[in-house]
Amino acid sequence: MAEQDDTTQLLIAGPPRIESLRVKNYRALKDMQLSGLTPLTVLLGPNGSGKSTVFDVFAFLSDCFTIGLRRALDARGRMRELRTKGAEGPIEFEIKYREIPYKKGEQRSHVITYHLSINDTSKGPVISEEWLHWSKSEGAGRPFRFLELENGKGTAVMGEVPETEETRMPVELASSDLLGVNTLGQFKEHPRVAALRAFITGWYLSYLSPNSARTATEAGPQERLSRTGSNLLNVIQYLKETYPEIWQNIVERLVSRVPQLESIIEEMMADGRLGLWIKDAPFKEPILAQFSSDGTLKMLAYLIVLNDPEPPSLIGLEEPENHLHPRLLAGLAEECREAAAHSQLMVTTHSPEFINHISDKELFILSRDEHGFTRAKKACDMHGIREFVDSGALLGDLWTENQFEFGDPLTEAQPSRRSR
């Protein structure tokens, strides 16, 4: 398991980081907050505890910025399916993030809070409230709100360092279902808004599927893996042609992680597509990658994501243990930790083997309360866990032994489906 100081070191250097997330009225997330997010944050809990819902919060926000609010809602059953059953009022999201994490001996950068409220009307969904504010330093001065919008109308303060003395400019969007940050963030006069827009549009949420990775795609290189991994060979072609050193490093890592894997052979085929063969040590002839094991394909895809030459600002991995042998999860956790130096990682899991290699400061336990709503708590804040860890216990073993305050599916009542 990683030393506790490793987490602290990652918190004081690197790219922008989300420090907390609060969600209201989003499916089972009636009012849930994750505070003290680390560069590598892992969500652990039984089936139905809300891990995938938290993961989908990031996917939903990303979709709002890339395909628009209405299409993001349509893909999830619209407001009727997303709003917590029995709840009234808007769906709310609030993210606190730091653009440039501070280094030792330097002043901390601003903490920026982004608030988004979504409601429905007789004419469809609207952004009922959207604002941005920042705090100059920890506990010093009042937060200054430099973007305020209600139903598409409000004010914004321009400039690299918007302050109270700056002139507030009126803002009126063409439609109340447009995001102000997404719109104003395209103009150089709003660099702080643009920075948040770039941050969110740079997120990568993975729903990798071995079957999708086997899909035959059109020829030609592509820079980034799709959410399902359906363009795996296209991305490999891009890496091989543009970043051959990175591709070779990925191959070497894969060979070292997967037992019996001897080599990977790449060759351009007559139709312009990249052919990929995988050779196992006991056999003389390689086989096409499409016919290799699910675990090999999935580990290859994860290594490509985690070693992206232009790293995403946030990487989300949902239940990466699926299709992987438990012995491979220690290596995957190590790869995630290395990637957390340049991207923030959010991982959902219910694998004891994976969390055996995670710090208790990086782990949140999720469960449903007596009303069926998701609750979350850091492992290090749970009674007795710090003492267990200090004495050498592994978190996966503690979870298997039901040492956490909650999260055991056998001892907790099944939550009501009506609270979804």
URHU-V365188 format. One record per backbone hydrogen bond with DSSP energy under -0.5 kcal/mol. NH is the residue of the N-H (numbers start at 1). CO is the residue of the C=O. If there is no record, write none. Layout:
nh=(NH NH)
co=(CO CO)
This chain:
nh=(6 7 7 8 9 10 11 12 12 13 17 19 20 21 22 23 24 25 26 27 27 29 30 32 34 35 36 37 41 41 42 43 44 44 45 49 54 55 56 57 57 58 59 60 61 62 63 64 65 66 67 68 69 72 73 74 75 76 77 78 81 81 82 83 84 87 91 92 93 94 95 96 97 97 98 99 99 106 109 111 112 112 113 114 115 115 116 117 118 119 121 124 126 127 128 128 129 130 131 132 133 134 135 137 140 141 144 145 146 146 147 148 149 150 151 152 153 154 155 156 157 158 158 159 162 166 169 171 173 178 183 184 185 186 187 190 191 192 194 195 196 197 198 199 200 201 202 203 204 206 206 207 209 213 214 215 217 222 232 235 236 237 238 239 240 241 242 243 243 247 248 249 250 251 252 253 254 255 256 257 258 259 261 262 262 263 265 267 269 272 275 277 278 279 280 281 283 287 289 291 292 297 298 299 300 301 302 303 304 305 306 307 308 313 314 315 316 317 318 319 319 320 322 324 328 329 332 333 334 335 336 337 338 339 340 341 342 343 344 345 346 347 348 349 352 355 356 357 358 362 364 365 366 367 369 372 374 375 377 379 380 381 382 385 386 388 389 390 391 392 393 398 399 400 401 402 403 409 411 412 419 420)
co=(3 3 4 4 5 6 7 8 9 10 98 96 96 34 94 32 92 30 29 25 82 26 28 23 21 33 19 19 39 345 362 347 42 364 349 46 50 51 52 53 54 54 55 56 57 58 59 60 61 62 63 63 177 68 69 70 71 73 74 73 77 78 78 79 25 84 118 24 116 22 114 20 95 112 17 97 110 103 100 135 97 110 133 95 113 131 93 129 91 126 124 121 119 176 117 126 117 149 115 147 113 144 111 140 137 139 134 143 132 144 132 155 130 153 127 127 150 171 148 169 146 156 167 189 159 163 156 154 152 175 179 180 181 183 184 187 188 159 190 191 192 193 194 195 196 197 198 200 314 204 316 227 228 209 210 212 215 234 229 231 232 233 234 235 236 237 238 238 239 243 244 245 246 247 248 249 250 251 252 253 254 257 258 260 279 279 277 275 273 269 267 265 287 263 278 260 280 278 276 288 289 293 294 295 296 297 298 299 300 301 302 303 305 202 202 344 204 346 206 317 348 348 319 321 325 326 328 329 330 331 332 333 334 335 336 338 339 339 313 39 315 41 317 43 350 351 352 354 355 359 42 377 44 375 373 369 28 367 365 363 360 378 379 382 382 384 385 386 387 389 388 394 395 396 397 399 398 407 408 408 416 417)
